[in-house]
Amino acid sequence: MNRTKKLCAGLGLGVAALAALAQPYPARPIHLVVGFAPGGAADTVARAMSDGLSRTLGQSVVVDNKPGAGSSIAAEAVAKSAPNGYTVLLASPSSISVNPAMNPKIGYKSSDLQPVLKVTSSPLVIAVNPAAGIHSVKDLIAVARKSPGAVNYATSGVGSAPHLGAALFSQVAGVQMFHVPFKGGAPAVQSVVAGDTQVTFATPPTVLELIRGGRLRGLAVTARERSPLVPDLPGMAEAGLPEYAIDFWYGLFVPAGTPKAATGALFAAATTAMREPAVLQALMRVGTDVDLSPSPEHFAAFLAKDNVFWAGLVRDAGVTKD
């Protein structure tokens, strides 16, 4: 190829690149990355909202599960992806506050992820294997006190909201339980159903149908009062441990530096999708409340305060990555 042809070819590629950049967002499918295995709460929320996002944005939204390391694998992958709005993270406090507090050498910082929108919030559910002989929160405390470390609790991973919820419970109740982490909420809960572990502090979508079907016994929700999302289970005040309460959220994040046009479009589309009656009803059935922040800036301000709680819990409960 002579010099003139090379120059023309280079100019052609440059024009094509500029044309691609000039296309309105989104111009191709979007990957919604989830840091936990299929079947868990994060996956449930992602799949409930993905169809609505696709309709609103006019592009496919593909749910991409990247479980492991308490969701830090997914968070790092998104943090290091191109800041163009085509790779989005559905995250919980684990990714944003807990993992960086537990492991300063982690491969990303919370500031590497730009907040877009908080989408849900809900309490955890304390559930046990029916054969464990535990019928209430008071029973659980009594058994754990009688045999320190003998009660095994399963969670969706080190640093996950269920792990921190159980760690706080142990601290407040003055008990010792043995932590068994999994790569997602669904396999953790299945271990309790199988009797390999006795108890889980689980996200509602992973346990409510199993409780209704009698395969697990629900003890309480981790809200202080009985929740309208899970009306059949007592809150912690009613269950006998009013000093204990914890809930968690899910939100959308993109790599830092993502253009405002993309974050604005994602915010608007997700707000619309999460307000669809079908999405509201689907999430309500599994004990999850749609809880939308009014703006990305409002979500960022919420996170600044929320980080203090989760980082403090990691420190005070002595939770480590090992």
C-alpha positions in Angstrom: 0.0 0.0 0.0 1.5 3.4 -1.1 1.7 6.4 1.2 -1.5 8.0 -0.3 -3.5 4.8 0.2 -2.3 4.5 3.7 -3.2 8.1 4.4 -6.7 7.6 3.0 -7.2 4.3 5.0 -6.1 6.1 8.2 -8.5 9.0 7.5 -11.2 6.5 6.8 -10.7 4.8 10.2 -10.6 8.1 11.9 -13.9 9.2 10.3 -15.5 5.9 11.3 -14.3 6.3 14.9 -15.7 9.8 15.0 -19.0 8.7 13.5 -19.2 5.9 16.2 -18.6 8.5 18.9 -21.2 10.8 17.5 -23.9 8.1 17.6 -26.4 8.7 20.3 -26.1 6.5 23.4 -26.7 3.5 23.4 -25.6 2.3 20.0 -25.0 -1.3 21.0 -25.9 -3.9 23.7 -25.2 -3.1 27.3 -23.7 -5.6 29.8 -25.2 -5.5 33.3 -22.6 -7.2 35.5 -23.7 -9.0 38.7 -21.1 -10.1 41.2 -23.0 -13.2 42.4 -24.2 -16.5 41.0 -27.6 -16.9 39.2 -30.6 -17.4 41.4 -29.5 -14.9 44.1 -31.0 -11.6 45.0 -28.7 -9.5 42.8 -29.4 -11.8 39.9 -33.2 -11.5 40.6 -33.1 -7.7 40.6 -30.9 -7.6 37.5 -33.2 -9.9 35.5 -36.3 -8.1 36.7 -35.1 -4.8 35.5 -33.2 -5.8 32.3 -36.2 -6.2 30.0 -37.5 -2.8 31.0 -34.1 -1.2 30.5 -33.9 -2.9 27.0 -37.3 -1.4 26.0 -36.5 2.1 27.3 -33.0 2.2 25.9 -33.8 0.4 22.6 -30.8 -1.9 23.0 -30.4 -5.4 24.5 -29.3 -5.4 28.2 -27.4 -8.6 28.9 -27.0 -9.9 32.4 -23.5 -11.1 33.0 -22.8 -13.0 36.2 -19.3 -12.8 37.5 -19.4 -14.4 41.0 -16.5 -14.7 43.4 -14.5 -12.9 46.1 -17.6 -11.3 47.7 -18.5 -9.6 44.4 -15.1 -7.9 44.1 -14.3 -9.7 40.8 -17.3 -8.2 39.1 -16.6 -4.7 40.6 -13.0 -4.7 39.5 -13.9 -5.9 36.0 -16.4 -3.0 35.7 -14.0 -0.4 37.3 -11.3 -1.3 34.8 -13.6 -1.4 31.7 -14.0 1.5 29.2 -15.9 4.4 30.7 -18.5 4.5 27.9 -21.7 3.3 29.5 -21.8 -0.1 28.0 -20.5 -2.0 31.1 -22.7 -1.4 34.1 -22.4 -2.9 37.6 -25.4 -3.9 39.8 -23.7 -3.6 43.2 -24.5 -3.9 46.9 -22.6 -2.4 49.9 -20.2 -5.4 49.5 -18.6 -4.0 46.4 -18.7 -0.3 47.4 -17.9 -0.2 51.1 -17.2 -3.6 52.6 -14.6 -5.1 50.2 -12.4 -2.0 50.1 -12.6 -1.8 54.0 -11.6 -5.5 54.4 -8.8 -5.5 51.9 -6.9 -2.2 51.2 -4.9 -4.1 48.5 -8.0 -4.9 46.5 -7.7 -4.2 42.7 -10.1 -1.2 42.7 -11.2 1.7 44.8 -14.8 2.7 45.4 -14.0 6.0 43.7 -13.3 3.9 40.5 -17.1 3.3 40.3 -19.4 6.2 39.5 -22.9 5.9 41.2 -25.9 6.2 38.9 -29.0 5.1 40.9 -30.1 3.2 44.0 -32.7 0.7 42.8 -33.8 -1.4 45.7 -33.6 -1.9 49.5 -34.8 -4.6 51.8 -34.0 -6.4 55.1 -32.4 -9.8 55.3 -34.3 -12.9 56.4 -33.0 -15.3 59.1 -33.9 -18.8 58.0 -33.0 -22.3 59.3 -33.3 -25.9 58.3 -36.5 -27.2 59.8 -34.7 -30.2 61.2 -32.3 -28.0 63.2 -34.8 -27.7 66.1 -34.7 -23.9 66.0 -38.1 -22.2 66.0 -37.3 -18.6 66.9 -34.5 -16.1 67.2 -34.4 -16.8 70.9 -33.9 -20.5 70.1 -31.0 -19.6 67.7 -29.3 -17.5 70.4 -29.8 -20.2 73.0 -28.3 -23.0 70.8 -25.4 -20.8 69.7 -24.6 -19.9 73.3 -24.8 -23.5 74.5 -22.3 -24.7 71.8 -20.1 -21.8 70.6 -19.0 -22.3 67.0 -21.2 -25.3 66.5 -23.9 -23.5 64.5 -22.9 -23.1 60.9 -24.3 -20.2 58.9 -24.1 -20.0 55.1 -23.8 -16.7 53.1 -23.2 -15.5 49.6 -19.5 -14.8 50.4 -17.1 -13.0 52.6 -18.1 -9.4 53.0 -21.6 -9.9 51.5 -24.5 -8.2 53.2 -25.6 -11.6 54.7 -22.1 -12.2 56.1 -22.1 -8.7 57.7 -25.7 -9.2 58.9 -24.7 -12.4 60.7 -21.5 -10.9 62.1 -23.5 -8.0 63.5 -26.1 -10.4 64.9 -23.3 -12.4 66.6 -21.9 -9.3 68.1 -25.2 -7.9 69.4 -26.5 -11.3 70.7 -23.1 -12.3 72.2 -22.8 -15.6 70.3 -20.3 -17.4 68.2 -21.3 -19.1 64.9 -19.1 -20.6 62.2 -19.2 -18.9 58.7 -19.5 -21.0 55.6 -19.2 -18.7 52.5 -20.4 -19.6 49.0 -20.2 -17.8 45.6 -23.8 -16.7 45.7 -27.0 -16.6 47.7 -28.6 -19.6 45.9 -25.9 -22.1 46.6 -25.7 -20.9 50.2 -29.4 -21.4 50.8 -29.3 -24.8 49.1 -26.7 -25.8 51.7 -29.2 -25.0 54.5 -32.0 -26.9 52.7 -29.7 -29.9 52.4 -28.7 -29.7 56.1 -25.0 -29.1 55.4 -25.4 -25.8 57.3 -28.1 -24.8 59.8 -28.9 -21.1 59.3 -28.6 -18.3 56.8 -29.0 -14.6 56.9 -30.3 -14.4 53.4 -31.6 -11.9 50.9 -35.4 -12.4 50.6 -35.5 -13.6 47.0 -33.3 -16.6 47.8 -35.5 -17.9 50.7 -39.1 -16.8 50.6 -40.4 -19.4 48.3 -38.5 -22.1 50.2 -40.0 -20.9 53.4 -43.5 -20.8 51.9 -42.9 -24.4 50.7 -41.8 -25.6 54.1 -38.3 -26.4 53.0 -36.9 -23.7 55.3 -38.2 -22.1 58.5 -38.2 -18.4 58.6 -37.4 -16.9 62.0 -37.5 -13.1 61.4 -36.5 -10.2 59.1 -33.6 -8.1 60.2 -35.6 -4.9 60.2 -36.4 -3.6 63.7 -40.2 -3.8 63.0 -42.2 -6.3 61.0 -41.8 -5.5 57.2 -44.8 -5.2 54.9 -42.6 -6.9 52.3 -42.5 -10.1 54.5 -45.6 -9.7 56.7 -45.6 -13.3 58.0 -42.2 -12.9 59.8 -41.6 -10.8 62.9 -39.1 -7.9 63.1 -36.2 -8.0 65.5 -38.0 -6.1 68.3 -40.8 -8.6 68.2 -38.3 -11.5 67.9 -36.6 -10.4 71.1 -33.5 -8.6 69.9 -34.5 -5.0 69.5 -30.9 -3.8 69.6 -30.2 -5.4 66.2 -31.3 -4.2 62.8 -29.8 -4.2 59.3 -30.9 -3.8 55.7 -29.1 -3.6 52.4 -29.5 -2.1 48.9 -28.6 -2.6 45.3 -27.6 0.2 42.9 -26.2 0.8 39.4 -22.6 2.0 38.9 -20.4 2.7 35.9 -16.7 3.2 35.5 -15.5 6.6 36.8 -15.3 9.1 33.9 -18.4 7.8 32.0 -19.9 10.7 30.1 -22.9 12.4 31.6 -25.0 11.6 28.4 -24.6 7.9 29.2 -25.1 8.1 32.9 -28.1 10.4 32.4 -29.7 8.0 29.9 -29.0 5.0 32.2 -30.5 6.9 35.2 -33.7 7.8 33.3 -34.1 4.3 31.7 -33.6 2.5 35.0 -36.0 4.8 36.8 -38.6 4.1 34.2 -38.0 0.4 34.2 -38.1 0.0 38.0 -41.5 1.8 38.1 -43.1 -0.7 35.7 -46.0 -2.5 37.4 -44.6 -5.9 36.4 -41.2 -5.1 37.9 -42.7 -3.7 41.1 -44.9 -6.8 41.5 -42.1 -9.3 40.7 -39.8 -7.8 43.3 -42.5 -7.3 45.9 -43.3 -11.1 45.7 -39.7 -11.8 46.7 -39.5 -9.3 49.5 -37.6 -6.6 47.7 -38.7 -3.0 47.7 -38.0 -0.7 44.8 -36.2 2.3 46.4 -35.1 4.9 43.8 -32.7 7.7 44.5 -33.9 11.0 42.9 -30.6 11.7 41.2 -27.1 10.3 40.8 -25.8 13.1 43.1 -28.3 12.1 45.8 -27.2 8.5 45.5 -23.6 9.6 45.9 -24.4 11.6 49.0 -26.3 8.6 50.5 -23.2 6.4 49.8 -20.9 8.8 51.6 -22.9 8.3 54.8 -23.6 4.6 54.2 -19.9 3.8 53.8 -19.3 4.9 57.4 -21.8 2.3 58.7 -20.4 -0.6 56.7 -16.8 0.2 57.2 -17.4 0.6 60.9 -19.2 -2.8 61.0 -16.2 -4.4 59.3 -13.9 -2.9 61.9 -16.0 -3.5 65.0 -17.1 -7.1 64.1 -13.5 -8.0 63.1 -14.5 -9.2 59.7 -11.6 -10.1 57.4 -11.2 -11.4 53.9 -9.9 -14.7 55.1 
